[in-house]
Amino acid sequence: MNPQFKKGIVDIVILNCLKDSDSYGYELVKTISEYVNVKESTIYTSLRKLTNLDFLSTYDKESKDGPKRKYYKITPSGTKKLSDLKKEWNDFKTNIDYLLEDKDE
């Protein structure tokens, strides 16, 4: 996939992944990587940014498989941001789909 297409979608995808349940970083990387070819560092950078903007909060949780894990949880402002981003995405997608229609058919 063209890297320019992926630019800017990581935030909305992360927020959407966290809307129903909390998750830790590596779990998010695995989930997102199944659908979008994105670097692990890109996801962690976005997680830090979203946390600094108070769209996500974090907490540590013991793991059965090793050391504590940092979990991410969407905040109320993150839920609002997700809603805004989804609206922007849908408007954008609708406009692009229109522009890409074959008008000759």
Number of C-alpha atoms within 10 A of each C-alpha: 8 7 8 8 8 12 10 10 13 18 19 19 17 24 24 18 17 20 14 10 10 16 18 17 17 15 11 20 19 11 13 19 14 9 8 14 12 17 11 15 10 11 21 15 13 16 23 13 14 19 18 11 12 14 21 24 19 17 12 12 12 10 10 7 7 7 10 12 17 17 17 24 22 27 18 12 13 23 17 13 17 21 15 12 18 15 12 12 14 11 12 12 12 12 11 11 11 11 10 9 9 8 7 4 4
